[in-house]
Amino acid sequence: MKQLESINDFVVRFATVNGSGSASANNLFAKAVFRMGVPVSPKNIFPSNIQGLPTWYEVRVNERGHVGRRGDVDLVVAINGQTLRQDYDGLVPGGYFVYDSSRPLPEDFGRDDVTTIGIPMTTMCNEAFDNAKMRPLLKNIIYVGALAALLDMEAEVLVESLRKQFRKNPVLAEPNIRALELGYAYARDHHAGVCKLTVRRSDRVGDAIIMDGNSAAALGAIFAGATVVGWYPITPSTSIVEAFGRYAEQFRIEEGTGRIKAAIVQAEDELAAIGIVIGASWNGARAFTATSGPGVSLMTEFLGLAYYAEIPAVLIDVQRVGPSTGMPTRTQQSDLLACAYASHGDTKHPLLFPCDPRECFDMTADAFDLAERLQTPVIVMSDLDLGMNDHYGPPLAWDPQRRYDRGKVLDAAQLDALTARWGRYRDVDGDGICYRTYPGTHPDKGVYFTRGSSRDEYAAYSEDNATYVRNLERLRLKWETAKRLLPLARIRLTNADARLGVVFYGSTTPAAYEAIELLRDRGIAVNSMRLRAFPFQREVFDFILAHELVFVIEQNRDGQMRTLLINEGGLPPDKLVPIASYDGLPVASRFLTRALEEALAERGVILPKNTPDRGGTP
């Protein structure tokens, strides 16, 4: 049998049970690899119940920095008897099956292309530890220690990680370190040299960090000056507000009183949550909410109100599998159309598409400036994979000279200086954006009421048809202005003469770039464009029109981004080929490579070997 052999390039999957405490142990392993200087990408695949169902934790180790999900598994640590057969059969030929040999494997587990490695984890744990409640948790640490030995990792890195983890409770550190050492020693003594996969210390990480997107988005809101959160708990967005609260306790404390300078209000439902945000924003606060698809559905009428009344608001949508309540703990990019055109009538909302935690931070912070500059809701489109999983990427950064852009807001002195009558919905600059005031700015100037039904330029109620049309035409002009303010797409030319293009966005980005690289190595030249915002600028359509075929990669069944491009750009549908992944798992580069090759074969496309990659900005 030919065993897999690799240094710093393989995929490990932990197959465990939800609620068993395994996620913490698995994360310990992933971060130890990172601390050895090797890029790593963990994916936690878990059910929506509290305890008892299968869960998987997949860790990709890749020296070259490919941190999207690869697809296929090289080594399984199989702890869950319920999925033992599935985990065994799912291994690639030449792979490694690590299991709890306290009980024998079924007799029909007889693949001759898999190396089985038994570690008597339960027996070791029962013999070494008297505390029955702690045994399941310590068993997790035993398999981490065994895996570290099999991969020839530095045990001290893991020991030091445990010391840091339990520095506030050193009594717990001792049994965990002991369990780690037990597993490490057993694998070293009984299975030395059996596994040909290795983690070797590297300097590839540099100043990169690993962080989840929800924490990064929460920090972005803190740095942007958000002071009001209206929210209702919903997976997978809840941890944004929880993180915002923790960061507020660190960075938003009022001197003298010790009080938090932020209002975090849990509403009775999502409709009330967005109402809180709109009310606070209308009064001059920077406010936001975080939700997922079902919450967006409930918020749509209020989003239409904010669009028409022209009130800033920031919404972070951490997408999950739908429709209805769907699979709450699986990832998807399936809220695109719902958010772009949220509410009835002629509404359009700016969308931002972050691809990593750094962009979750940057784009959340930018969303507040954009919302106030454009006086409209702005939606940050994250997803469960990006939001809840740790990601390898560039460190967060903030320019200390940066100042908030509050947009066109008149103060009392500016109102007094006006020579013409002020009108809340008058466009005096020709960009579709009017001047607003904060309530209480002036005792008798700048005061107005607004509503979701029709009004004239001075905020007076009107059902005049021509007045209504003028309002909508001005909002259309504002939409054109938004195109100049939103981030441009990132275009990467593998070959200036390539006939093929690929479009993608958000968390699909790492796997898409890797798939393009794999295609290039196989002689297929593909140019790429990563979308970062909606509305689309002219450059987006120029890229598409410059290629014979353009593949649109996205994680939903119906090709929502493709639909949006066709609708907004009047593009011929045959030019845009959908590449869809919608099984709820983070998209895999090997899946994308196969899907692209199959789509090309169906169209009879045969291309010569391309020129070397000229680089570009991811």
C-alpha positions, 0 to 999 in steps of 0.5 A, a space after each residue: 500500500 502506498 501511504 500518503 506522505 506530506 509535510 505541512 500539506 494535508 487535511 485532518 478531520 475530527 469526528 466527534 459528538 456535539 456537546 462533548 467538549 471536543 471543539 476546544 480540544 480540536 481548536 487546541 490542535 489547530 492553533 498549535 499548528 499555527 504557532 509552529 508557523 504553518 498556515 491552517 484553516 479550521 472548519 467546525 461542522 456541527 448540528 443545531 441541537 445542543 448535544 448528541 448528534 455527530 459533529 466534525 472539525 476539519 483542519 487544513 494544514 497548508 504551507 503555501 497558504 491555501 486556507 479554503 476548504 480543500 475537500 477530501 480527508 487524509 487523516 481521520 480521528 474517529 471518536 464517534 461510533 455513530 459515524 465510524 463507517 462513514 468516516 472510515 469509508 470517506 478517507 482518501 486512498 493512502 490515508 490514516 484512520 486513528 480510532 479508540 482501540 478500547 473497543 475493536 473495529 468491526 470485522 468488515 473494516 478491512 480496507 487495504 489502502 488505509 492505515 489504521 492506528 489504534 489508541 486506547 483512549 477510553 481505557 487510558 483515561 479511565 486508568 489515569 483519572 478518577 474524576 468521572 465528569 472530567 474523563 470525556 473532556 480529558 479523552 479529547 486531550 489524549 487524542 490531541 496528544 496522540 495526533 501530535 506525536 503521529 505528526 511529529 509536532 513539538 509537544 511543548 507548543 501544545 503544553 504551553 497552549 494549555 498553560 495559557 488556556 488555563 492560566 486563570 485556573 491552573 488547577 485544571 491545567 495539570 490534568 489536561 497537560 497530563 492527558 496530553 502527555 499520555 496520548 503523546 507518549 502512547 503514540 510515540 511508543 506504539 506507532 512511531 514512524 507509522 504516519 507519513 504526514 508531518 507538521 514541521 516548524 515554518 516561518 510562513 505565517 509571518 504577521 498573519 492572524 487567525 480569527 473568526 469573522 464575527 469577532 472581527 465585525 464586532 471590533 469594526 463596529 466598535 472602531 466605527 463608533 457604534 453606540 446602539 445595538 438592537 438585536 434578537 438572538 439568531 444563529 449564526 450572528 449572535 456572537 457578533 453582539 456578544 463580542 461587541 459587548 465584551 469589546 465595549 467593556 474593554 474599550 467603551 468605559 466612561 471615565 469616573 462612572 465605569 459605565 459602558 458607553 453603549 446601549 445593547 438592547 435585546 428586542 422581542 423580535 427582529 422587527 423590533 430590533 431593526 426598529 431600534 436601529 432606525 430610531 437610534 440612527 434617525 436621532 444621530 447615533 451610530 446603530 446596527 443589528 446582526 441577524 441571519 436570513 430568517 431575521 432579514 425576512 422579518 426586517 424587510 418592511 422596516 428596511 423599506 422604510 429606512 430606504 424611503 425615509 433615508 435613514 442610515 442603518 447598518 445590518 450584518 447578515 451572517 447567512 445560513 442555509 434556508 429557506 424557512 429556518 433551514 439548517 441553522 448551523 450550516 453555511 450558504 450565500 443564499 440571502 443575496 436577492 432578499 437583501 439587495 431588494 429587501 422590502 416591497 416596491 422599488 428598493 435597492 440596498 448597498 451590500 458589502 461582501 467581505 472575504 476574510 476577518 480583516 475585511 469583516 473588520 474593515 467593511 463593517 467599519 466602512 458600512 457606518 460611514 457609507 450608511 451616513 454618507 448615503 443616508 440609507 441602510 447598508 448590509 454587510 453580507 457575511 456567512 456562517 463559515 466566515 463568521 463562526 470559523 477561525 480564518 488565517 489572514 492579514 492582521 486588523 489595522 486602523 488608521 489613527 488619523 481616520 475620522 468618521 464620515 457623518 455625511 450631509 448633516 447641518 448644525 445650528 450655525 449652518 441652518 442659520 447661515 442658509 439663504 434659501 428655505 431648507 428642505 429635508 428632501 431637496 437635492 441641492 448638489 445634484 448627487 441625489 443625497 439631501 441634507 439632514 439634521 439631528 433632532 434638537 439641533 435648532 429651536 425652530 429650523 431644521 425640524 421635520 417629520 417623515 414617514 414611509 408614505 409619499 412626501 414632497 421635498 420639504 417632508 410634507 405629506 403628498 400624494 401628488 404623482 409627479 412628486 412621487 416620481 421625483 422622489 424615486 428618480 432622485 433615489 435612483 440618482 443616489 444609487 449611481 452616487 453609491 457606485 462611486 463610494 463603494 469598494 471596487 471589484 478585485 480583478 486578477 489577470 492570469 492571462 490578458 488574452 484568456 477567453 474565460 473568466 470567473 466571478 466569486 465573492 465572500 467566503 468562496 474566495 480562498 477556494 476559488 483562487 486555489 481552483 483557478 491555480 489548479 486549472 492554470 497548472 492543468 493548462 487552462 487560463 482563467 481570469 478572475 474577478 472578486 466582487 466586493 460590493 453592490 451596486 456594481 460599477 462599470 468595471 464589473 460589466 466590462 470584465 464580463 463582456 471582455 470574456 467569451 464565458 464567465 463562470 459565477 461561483 456561489 454557494 446557493 442553488 439558484 445562482 443569485 449573484 448570477 441573477 443579480 448581474 444579469 438583472 443589473 447589467 442587462 447581460 445575456 444569460 448564456 454568457 454567465 455559467 453558474 457553478 453552485 455549491 449548496 450542501 451547507 458545507 464551506 465550498 471546496 477547491 477540489 469541487 470547484 476544479 472538477 465543476 469548472 472542468 466539467 462545465 468546460 468539457 460540456 461546452 467543448 472548450 479546449 485551451 492551450 497551456 497558459 502563460 505564468 500567473 502575473 499576480 494580482 491582489 486577492 
